[in-house]
Amino acid sequence: MDLFPSQREAVQFLGYDGGILAYGPGTGKTATALTWLRERQEPDETALIVCPKVQVGHWRQQAEVWYPECDLIPMVGTAKHRAQARDRAGRLSGSQEGPAALLTTYESMRQDYEALVKPMFGGLFVFDEAHRLKNRAAQVTKAAKKLTRNASAVAHLTGTPIMNAAEELWSLLNILDPKRYSSFWRWVNYYFDVEQTTFNYRLPRPVTVIHGVKPHRLAELREEIREYLLYRTLRDLVDLPPLLHAMIPVVLSPKERKAYDQMEKHSWMEVEGQIVQAENEVARNVRLRQLASEWGAFEAEGLGTKATATVEVVRDLVAQGEQVVVLAAYKATVEAVATNLMGSKDLKVGTYTGDISQKHRDILRQEFIDGDLNVLVGTLATMGEGIDGLQVARHLVMVDRDWTPARNDQAIGRLLRRGQDRPVVVHHVYAEGTIDEDVAQSCARKTETIESVMP
């Protein structure tokens, strides 16, 4: 098999030192990275590939095609199994048995980084879905920084290098070039507007708030990022069909509206004779999101307004012979929608949440691809990234949006990707006069900021 021209361009960009490969979802970043490893890896180097748990099987399958001579050793499972994998990689390092690479998850890397900080693991690193390292203070990011301290090359793979704000890029840049990006605040103060505030004396001491990029620094920042990052949207690389958005507004029922208004104004609500309180503003917003998503999470009687509308949309689409993917922010919403859909004889429904095993998820995905399921209902967190094959469908019903626009784009990318030959329709179900509208406006603002920075 041969790489597409865009993938060959990416291999050349990564070159000897690596970089950030920011291609859109479904453009073959895994195949590209494996080809880069095959061409870049020295005989005495052991590569470490870190990916989300759901992607381990995908990497193993792709390695058989794009880097078959490499002994790809999964470092997953129990602590004993992970230790055995490291021992095996250690024996192969520098031997004549061929190249070797450890394949692990972000969770396992965080747990085992001390055992991995050895000279034999100071070679090549690949971080798939590298935006998981955006938080410079997170333990998983600190582990990655320690592991790559003596790296000869690092490749970050992500379709969403900026999730919320441009300053998140610093963490990935710091891993690539720790000397140049040794100080987060020096970099931020140079490029961004920064403010010290107590939020009208609500805080006991001032905190630093980072605003947008300084207008006169924007061109310079874009040029600097270009040295480390190759950015291509999905439409830049693939001739895709149109993407259509259908807005489906709903009006909360009187009982839903009463509870919602109580929570919004007073941070408490009365449901079935019980008082439900929110301890702080964050908890209040979560409750508001849950209320707008599925009233049934609090009220035992029936479906909420949005869930009811979702069920109706799905039934109409299936009656037209369509397969449908449904995504919601909360498991309670997923279960409520799926349960009501399962009551229809003509609907074959799968429920895809974090509670089910990876083996069961793979079975559900394959059943959907094969047409044995015509509806797949899941959470944004579980189905939002790292799943291929859902492009057999062209209808996505989003009960909720994520606050982070990149996660919404990733979810849409499950259907709008290479192999899709029909227009994709995203049906947005939202409750009027609720936090749903705030989320949509916030995503629009963040998207505008991100697009202004990307080279």
C-alpha positions as CSV (number, residue, x, y, z in Angstrom):
1,M,0.0,0.0,0.0
2,D,1.1,3.6,-0.7
3,L,0.5,6.7,1.3
4,F,-1.6,9.5,-0.1
5,P,0.4,12.6,-1.1
6,S,-0.8,14.5,2.0
7,Q,0.5,11.7,4.2
8,R,3.8,11.7,2.4
9,E,4.0,15.4,3.0
10,A,3.4,14.8,6.7
11,V,6.2,12.2,6.9
12,Q,8.6,14.7,5.3
13,F,7.4,17.4,7.7
14,L,8.0,15.2,10.8
15,G,11.5,14.5,9.3
16,Y,14.3,13.9,11.9
17,D,13.0,15.9,14.8
18,G,9.2,15.3,14.8
19,G,6.5,17.9,15.3
20,I,2.8,18.3,15.6
21,L,0.8,16.6,12.9
22,A,-2.6,18.4,13.0
23,Y,-4.5,16.7,10.3
24,G,-8.3,16.3,10.5
25,P,-9.9,13.1,11.7
26,G,-10.0,10.2,9.3
27,T,-7.0,11.3,7.3
28,G,-4.7,8.4,8.2
29,K,-2.5,9.9,10.9
30,T,-1.8,6.4,12.3
31,A,-0.5,5.1,9.0
32,T,1.6,8.3,8.6
33,A,3.2,8.0,12.0
34,L,4.0,4.3,11.5
35,T,5.6,5.1,8.2
36,W,7.6,7.9,9.8
37,L,8.7,5.5,12.5
38,R,9.8,2.9,10.0
39,E,11.9,5.4,8.1
40,R,13.2,7.2,11.2
41,Q,13.8,4.5,13.8
42,E,17.4,3.5,14.4
43,P,18.3,-0.1,15.1
44,D,19.1,0.6,18.8
45,E,16.1,2.7,19.4
46,T,12.9,1.6,21.1
47,A,9.9,3.7,20.3
48,L,7.1,4.4,22.6
49,I,3.6,5.0,21.2
50,V,1.0,6.4,23.6
51,C,-2.7,6.4,22.5
52,P,-6.2,6.4,24.1
53,K,-7.2,2.9,25.3
54,V,-9.9,2.6,22.6
55,Q,-7.2,3.0,19.9
56,V,-4.8,0.2,21.0
57,G,-6.4,-2.4,18.7
58,H,-6.4,0.1,15.8
59,W,-2.7,0.8,16.2
60,R,-1.9,-3.0,16.3
61,Q,-3.9,-3.6,13.1
62,Q,-2.3,-0.6,11.3
63,A,1.2,-1.7,12.3
64,E,0.7,-5.0,10.6
65,V,0.2,-3.1,7.4
66,W,2.5,-0.1,7.6
67,Y,5.4,-1.3,9.9
68,P,5.2,-5.2,9.8
69,E,8.9,-5.6,10.7
70,C,8.4,-3.9,14.0
71,D,7.7,-5.9,17.1
72,L,4.9,-3.8,18.5
73,I,4.6,-4.7,22.2
74,P,1.3,-3.7,24.0
75,M,2.1,-2.3,27.5
76,V,-1.5,-2.5,28.8
77,G,-3.4,-4.5,31.4
78,T,-2.2,-5.4,34.8
79,A,1.0,-4.0,36.4
80,K,2.6,-7.5,35.9
81,H,1.7,-7.6,32.2
82,R,3.0,-4.1,31.7
83,A,6.3,-5.0,33.5
84,Q,6.7,-8.0,31.2
85,A,6.2,-5.8,28.2
86,R,8.9,-3.4,29.3
87,D,11.3,-6.3,30.0
88,R,10.6,-7.7,26.5
89,A,11.2,-4.3,24.9
90,G,14.4,-4.0,26.9
91,R,15.7,-7.3,25.6
92,L,15.0,-6.3,22.1
93,S,16.5,-2.9,22.4
94,G,19.7,-2.8,20.4
95,S,19.5,-6.5,19.5
96,Q,19.5,-7.9,16.0
97,E,15.9,-9.1,16.2
98,G,14.5,-6.1,14.5
99,P,12.9,-2.8,15.6
100,A,10.6,-2.8,18.6
101,A,8.1,-0.4,19.9
102,L,6.0,-0.2,23.1
103,L,2.4,0.6,22.7
104,T,0.6,1.9,25.8
105,T,-2.2,4.2,26.9
106,Y,-2.1,7.6,28.6
107,E,-3.3,6.0,31.9
108,S,-0.5,3.4,31.8
109,M,2.1,5.9,30.9
110,R,1.2,8.0,33.8
111,Q,1.3,5.0,36.2
112,D,4.6,3.6,34.8
113,Y,6.6,6.6,33.7
114,E,9.2,6.0,36.5
115,A,9.9,2.6,35.1
116,L,10.1,3.9,31.6
117,V,12.6,6.7,32.4
118,K,15.6,4.7,31.2
119,P,18.1,5.4,28.4
120,M,16.5,2.7,26.2
121,F,13.3,4.7,26.2
122,G,15.0,7.9,25.3
123,G,14.4,7.5,21.5
124,L,11.2,8.1,19.5
125,F,7.9,9.0,20.9
126,V,4.4,9.2,19.3
127,F,1.5,10.7,21.2
128,D,-1.8,10.0,19.5
129,E,-4.7,12.4,20.3
130,A,-1.9,14.6,21.8
131,H,-4.4,17.3,22.8
132,R,-4.7,15.2,26.0
133,L,-1.4,16.8,27.0
134,K,-2.8,20.4,26.7
135,N,-2.9,20.9,30.5
136,R,0.6,21.6,31.6
137,A,-0.3,21.0,35.3
138,A,-1.8,17.5,34.7
139,Q,0.0,14.5,36.0
140,V,-0.2,12.8,32.6
141,T,1.5,15.8,30.9
142,K,4.2,15.9,33.6
143,A,4.9,12.2,33.0
144,A,5.2,12.8,29.2
145,K,7.6,15.7,29.8
146,K,9.8,13.6,32.0
147,L,9.8,10.7,29.5
148,T,10.7,12.8,26.6
149,R,13.5,14.7,28.3
150,N,16.2,12.8,26.3
151,A,14.0,12.1,23.3
152,S,15.6,12.1,19.8
153,A,12.2,12.9,18.2
154,V,8.6,13.4,19.3
155,A,5.5,13.3,17.0
156,H,2.3,14.7,18.3
157,L,-0.8,13.5,16.4
158,T,-4.0,15.4,16.9
159,G,-6.8,16.7,14.7
160,T,-7.5,19.3,17.4
161,P,-4.2,20.9,18.6
162,I,-6.2,23.7,20.3
163,M,-9.2,22.6,22.2
164,N,-10.4,25.9,23.9
165,A,-7.7,28.5,23.9
166,A,-4.5,29.3,21.9
167,E,-2.2,29.1,25.0
168,E,-2.9,25.4,25.3
169,L,-0.4,24.9,22.5
170,W,2.5,25.7,24.8
171,S,2.4,22.3,26.5
172,L,2.9,20.5,23.2
173,L,5.6,23.0,22.1
174,N,7.3,22.6,25.5
175,I,7.6,18.8,25.0
176,L,9.0,19.3,21.5
177,D,11.4,22.1,22.3
178,P,11.9,22.4,26.1
179,K,14.7,24.9,25.7
180,R,12.9,27.4,23.6
181,Y,9.6,26.9,25.5
182,S,11.0,26.8,29.0
183,S,8.7,29.4,30.5
184,F,4.9,29.3,30.0
185,W,4.4,32.8,31.5
186,R,7.2,34.4,29.5
187,W,5.6,33.1,26.3
188,V,2.1,34.0,27.3
189,N,3.1,37.6,28.4
190,Y,4.8,38.1,25.1
191,Y,1.9,37.0,22.8
192,F,-1.3,37.4,24.9
193,D,-3.2,40.0,26.7
194,V,-3.0,39.2,30.4
195,E,-5.0,40.6,33.3
196,Q,-4.7,40.4,37.1
197,T,-8.1,40.3,38.7
198,T,-10.1,39.4,41.8
199,F,-13.4,39.3,39.9
200,N,-14.8,42.3,41.8
201,Y,-13.3,41.2,45.1
202,R,-14.9,37.7,45.0
203,L,-11.4,36.2,45.3
204,P,-9.1,36.9,48.3
205,R,-6.1,37.5,46.1
206,P,-5.7,38.4,42.4
207,V,-5.4,35.6,39.7
208,T,-4.0,35.9,36.2
209,V,-6.5,35.7,33.4
210,I,-5.3,35.1,29.8
211,H,-7.3,36.9,27.2
212,G,-6.8,36.7,23.4
213,V,-3.7,37.1,21.4
214,K,-2.3,40.6,21.1
215,P,-3.4,41.8,17.6
216,H,0.1,43.0,16.7
217,R,1.6,39.7,17.7
218,L,-0.8,37.4,15.8
219,A,1.2,37.1,12.6
220,E,4.4,36.5,14.5
221,L,2.7,33.8,16.6
222,R,1.3,32.1,13.5
223,E,4.7,32.1,11.9
224,E,6.3,30.6,15.0
225,I,3.8,27.8,15.3
226,R,4.3,27.0,11.6
227,E,7.8,25.7,12.4
228,Y,6.4,23.0,14.6
229,L,2.9,22.3,13.4
230,L,1.5,21.1,10.1
231,Y,-2.2,22.0,10.0
232,R,-4.7,20.7,7.4
233,T,-8.4,20.5,7.8
234,L,-10.3,17.4,6.7
235,R,-11.6,19.3,3.7
236,D,-8.1,20.4,2.8
237,L,-7.2,16.7,2.4
238,V,-10.3,14.9,1.4
239,D,-13.0,15.6,-1.2
240,L,-15.9,15.4,1.3
241,P,-19.6,15.7,0.7
242,P,-21.5,18.6,2.2
243,L,-22.1,19.0,5.9
244,L,-25.6,20.2,6.9
245,H,-26.8,21.4,10.3
246,A,-30.5,21.0,11.2
247,M,-31.6,22.9,14.3
248,I,-34.4,21.4,16.3
249,P,-35.5,23.8,19.1
250,V,-37.8,22.4,21.9
251,V,-39.6,24.2,24.7
252,L,-39.3,22.8,28.2
253,S,-42.5,21.5,29.8
254,P,-43.9,23.6,32.7
255,K,-42.4,21.2,35.3
256,E,-39.0,21.2,33.6
257,R,-39.0,25.0,33.3
258,K,-40.0,25.5,37.0
259,A,-37.1,23.3,38.2
260,Y,-34.7,24.9,35.7
261,D,-35.5,28.4,36.8
262,Q,-35.2,27.5,40.4
263,M,-31.7,26.0,39.8
264,E,-30.6,28.9,37.7
265,K,-31.8,31.6,40.1
266,H,-31.3,30.0,43.5
267,S,-28.9,27.0,42.9
268,W,-31.5,24.6,44.2
269,M,-34.6,23.0,42.8
270,E,-37.5,20.9,44.2
271,V,-38.1,17.6,42.4
272,E,-40.6,15.0,43.6
273,G,-40.7,16.7,47.1
274,Q,-36.9,16.6,47.4
275,I,-34.6,19.6,47.4
276,V,-31.6,19.2,45.0
277,Q,-28.8,21.7,45.7
278,A,-25.7,22.9,43.8
279,E,-22.8,23.6,46.0
280,N,-21.1,26.1,43.6
281,E,-21.4,27.7,40.2
282,V,-19.8,24.8,38.4
283,A,-22.2,22.3,40.0
284,R,-25.1,24.6,39.2
285,N,-24.1,24.7,35.5
286,V,-23.8,20.9,35.5
287,R,-27.3,20.6,36.9
288,L,-28.6,23.0,34.4
289,R,-27.0,21.0,31.6
290,Q,-28.5,17.8,33.0
291,L,-32.0,19.3,33.3
292,A,-31.9,20.5,29.7
293,S,-30.5,17.2,28.5
294,E,-32.9,14.8,30.2
295,W,-35.5,15.6,32.8
296,G,-35.9,12.0,33.6
297,A,-32.6,12.0,35.4
298,F,-34.4,13.8,38.2
299,E,-38.1,13.0,37.6
300,A,-39.2,9.4,37.5
301,E,-42.2,10.0,35.2
302,G,-41.5,9.7,31.5
303,L,-39.0,11.3,29.2
304,G,-37.9,14.9,29.2
305,T,-38.7,17.2,26.3
306,K,-35.3,16.9,24.5
307,A,-35.2,13.2,24.9
308,T,-38.7,12.9,23.5
309,A,-37.8,15.0,20.5
310,T,-34.7,12.9,19.9
311,V,-36.7,9.7,19.9
312,E,-39.1,11.1,17.4
313,V,-36.3,12.3,15.1
314,V,-34.6,8.9,15.2
315,R,-37.8,7.0,14.5
316,D,-38.5,9.2,11.5
317,L,-35.0,8.8,10.1
318,V,-35.0,5.0,10.5
319,A,-38.5,4.8,8.9
320,Q,-36.8,6.4,5.8
321,G,-34.2,3.6,5.8
322,E,-31.4,5.5,7.5
323,Q,-28.9,4.5,10.1
324,V,-28.5,7.0,12.9
325,V,-25.8,7.8,15.5
326,V,-27.1,9.6,18.6
327,L,-24.7,11.4,21.0
328,A,-25.4,13.0,24.4
329,A,-23.3,14.4,27.2
330,Y,-24.8,12.2,30.0
331,K,-25.2,8.5,30.4
332,A,-28.7,9.0,31.9
333,T,-29.8,10.7,28.6
334,V,-28.2,7.9,26.5
335,E,-30.0,5.2,28.5
336,A,-33.3,7.0,28.5
337,V,-33.2,7.5,24.7
338,A,-32.0,4.0,24.0
339,T,-34.6,2.4,26.3
340,N,-37.5,4.2,24.6
341,L,-36.1,3.4,21.1
342,M,-35.8,-0.3,22.0
343,G,-39.6,-0.4,22.4
344,S,-40.0,-0.2,18.6
345,K,-39.9,-3.5,16.7
346,D,-38.3,-2.0,13.6
347,L,-35.4,-0.5,15.6
348,K,-32.2,-2.4,16.5
349,V,-30.4,-0.2,19.0
350,G,-27.0,-0.4,20.6
351,T,-25.9,1.6,23.7
352,Y,-22.3,2.7,23.7
353,T,-21.1,4.1,27.1
354,G,-18.0,3.9,29.2
355,D,-19.6,1.2,31.4
356,I,-19.3,-1.5,28.8
357,S,-16.1,-3.4,28.0
358,Q,-13.9,-2.5,25.0
359,K,-14.7,-6.0,23.6
360,H,-18.4,-5.2,23.7
361,R,-17.9,-1.8,22.2
362,D,-16.0,-3.3,19.3
363,I,-18.9,-5.8,18.8
364,L,-21.4,-2.9,18.7
365,R,-19.3,-0.9,16.3
366,Q,-19.0,-3.9,13.9
367,E,-22.7,-4.7,14.2
368,F,-23.5,-1.1,13.2
369,I,-21.0,-1.2,10.3
370,D,-22.6,-4.5,9.1
371,G,-26.1,-3.0,9.3
372,D,-27.3,-5.3,12.1
373,L,-27.9,-2.2,14.2
374,N,-29.7,0.8,12.7
375,V,-29.2,3.1,15.8
376,L,-26.1,3.6,17.9
377,V,-26.6,5.7,21.0
378,G,-23.6,6.8,23.1
379,T,-21.9,9.5,25.1
380,L,-19.7,12.2,23.7
381,A,-16.9,11.1,25.9
382,T,-16.9,7.5,24.7
383,M,-17.8,7.9,21.1
384,G,-16.4,11.4,20.4
385,E,-12.9,10.2,19.2
386,G,-11.0,7.2,18.0
387,I,-13.8,5.3,16.4
388,D,-13.8,4.5,12.7
389,G,-16.5,2.9,10.5
390,L,-19.5,5.0,11.6
391,Q,-19.4,6.7,8.2
392,V,-21.8,4.0,7.0
393,A,-24.4,6.4,8.5
394,R,-25.0,10.0,7.4
395,H,-27.3,11.2,10.2
396,L,-26.0,12.3,13.6
397,V,-28.4,13.5,16.3
398,M,-26.6,15.6,19.0
399,V,-28.7,15.9,22.1
400,D,-26.0,18.0,23.7
401,R,-22.9,19.9,22.6
402,D,-19.7,19.9,24.5
403,W,-18.3,23.3,25.7
404,T,-15.2,22.5,23.7
405,P,-15.8,23.0,20.0
406,A,-13.1,20.6,19.0
407,R,-14.9,17.7,20.8
408,N,-18.0,18.5,18.8
409,D,-16.0,18.5,15.6
410,Q,-14.4,15.2,16.5
411,A,-17.9,13.7,17.1
412,I,-19.0,14.9,13.7
413,G,-15.8,13.5,12.3
414,R,-17.0,10.0,13.2
415,L,-19.4,10.3,10.2
416,L,-17.8,13.0,8.0
417,R,-14.5,11.3,7.1
418,R,-12.7,9.5,4.3
419,G,-15.1,6.9,2.9
420,Q,-18.2,9.0,3.4
421,D,-19.9,9.6,0.0
422,R,-23.2,11.2,1.1
423,P,-24.1,14.5,2.6
424,V,-23.9,14.3,6.4
425,V,-26.7,15.9,8.4
426,V,-26.2,16.9,12.1
427,H,-29.5,17.3,13.9
428,H,-28.9,19.6,16.9
429,V,-31.7,19.2,19.5
430,Y,-31.6,22.2,22.0
431,A,-33.9,23.6,24.6
432,E,-34.8,27.2,24.1
433,G,-33.9,29.7,26.8
434,T,-31.5,27.3,28.5
435,I,-27.8,26.8,28.9
436,D,-27.8,24.9,25.6
437,E,-27.8,28.3,23.9
438,D,-24.9,29.5,26.0
439,V,-22.9,26.5,25.0
440,A,-23.5,27.1,21.3
441,Q,-22.5,30.8,21.6
442,S,-19.4,29.9,23.6
443,C,-18.3,27.3,21.0
444,A,-18.7,29.9,18.2
445,R,-16.5,32.3,20.0
446,K,-13.8,29.7,20.7
447,T,-13.9,28.5,17.1
448,E,-13.3,32.0,15.8
449,T,-10.3,32.4,18.2
450,I,-8.8,29.1,17.2
451,E,-9.1,29.7,13.5
452,S,-7.4,33.0,13.8
453,V,-4.3,31.4,15.3
454,M,-3.8,28.3,13.3
455,P,-1.2,28.7,10.5
